[in-house]
């Protein structure tokens, strides 16, 4: 067990973080909380009866730290700091050797308090330097764009691959903590994983959402609770479209990176007949137009045919030499996947897609049940009895 009392070591970490005015406040807080968690874990590992010892240890710490620094260092947060260190063991790196040497040397000269502060500053300083270099960053390592609130959200992901995915996406898309919370609550990882094999899942966990083909872009279902619309059979397409335009930033966040708004209610005139395209986007990563048609009812084969008309028109009349084939997406209240399969040929299924929309944020259980149904539907029709 370390010779310096645990309380003094943690106190030094807190004082060091508060004194670092030149450092990023967010990163200093993350480093401080991680170091506190490490001290608690290492102290626990020195005790013989770990479970009882650890609980008693943290209660005493919470009482003393709470008196001096306020409720931010209560029992619940100390447990969270401990979990943070265990979940992100490599976040900052090891300063254990430096710690022992610094404490031993300083205690001999009667400078224990100085040694603790010096150690904390050394560890935090190294971490800050590490965070500033993002080129070699990988999940599990400190990043300056992730605040303590981000990490609190990430700790809720039990699966390491899932957690790594959300880390990568939060950094790539510059998500706020609230946006990260919303994406996790809407099971973004699971929705994207739906159309991927094991290799694709590994890529999600190591690189985040990589858009290489049209199927990588679209989610099913698309969750649009931000519109504030009720689940109602009386909802019409114009209301849905108006709400989407009024919440375009939130809609683009749900759709993912690469979407740029082009037009709404674009009129096409074909030999005197007029047609209106609900929404047109350009995808800057795939280099193609994306046409979105809104249907507040159940998808029909006529809806798919209409969208195919719009896609064909854009391919022939609007698409430039450097553009890839136009994509079409129907956002509908409900759909029958068999209708989609049998209406569209194999080539058409590469450019025409259909996704259900949800106007409220379903519970995790509801979303997972929905995804299981989608997996079953995508596997194709069951064989009739007696046909085996």
URBELGI-V276200 format. One record per run of one state. SS is the DSSP state (A for helix, B for strand, O for the rest). FROM is the first residue (numbers start at 1). LEN is the number of residues. Records with the same first field share a line. If there is no record, write none. Layout:
# URBELGI-V276200
SS->FROM-LEN  FROM-LEN
This chain:
# URBELGI-V276200
O->1-5  20-5  46-4  70-1  74-1  88-8  109-3  133-15  155-5  173-4  186-2  194-4  208-6  217-5  224-1  228-9  247-1  256-3  271-2  284-4  299-2  318-9  335-2  344-4  351-1  359-5  379-10
A->6-14  25-21  50-20  71-3  75-13  96-13  112-21  148-7  160-13  177-9  188-6  198-10  214-3  225-3  237-10  248-8  301-17  337-7  348-3  364-15
B->222-2  259-12  273-11  288-11  327-8  352-7
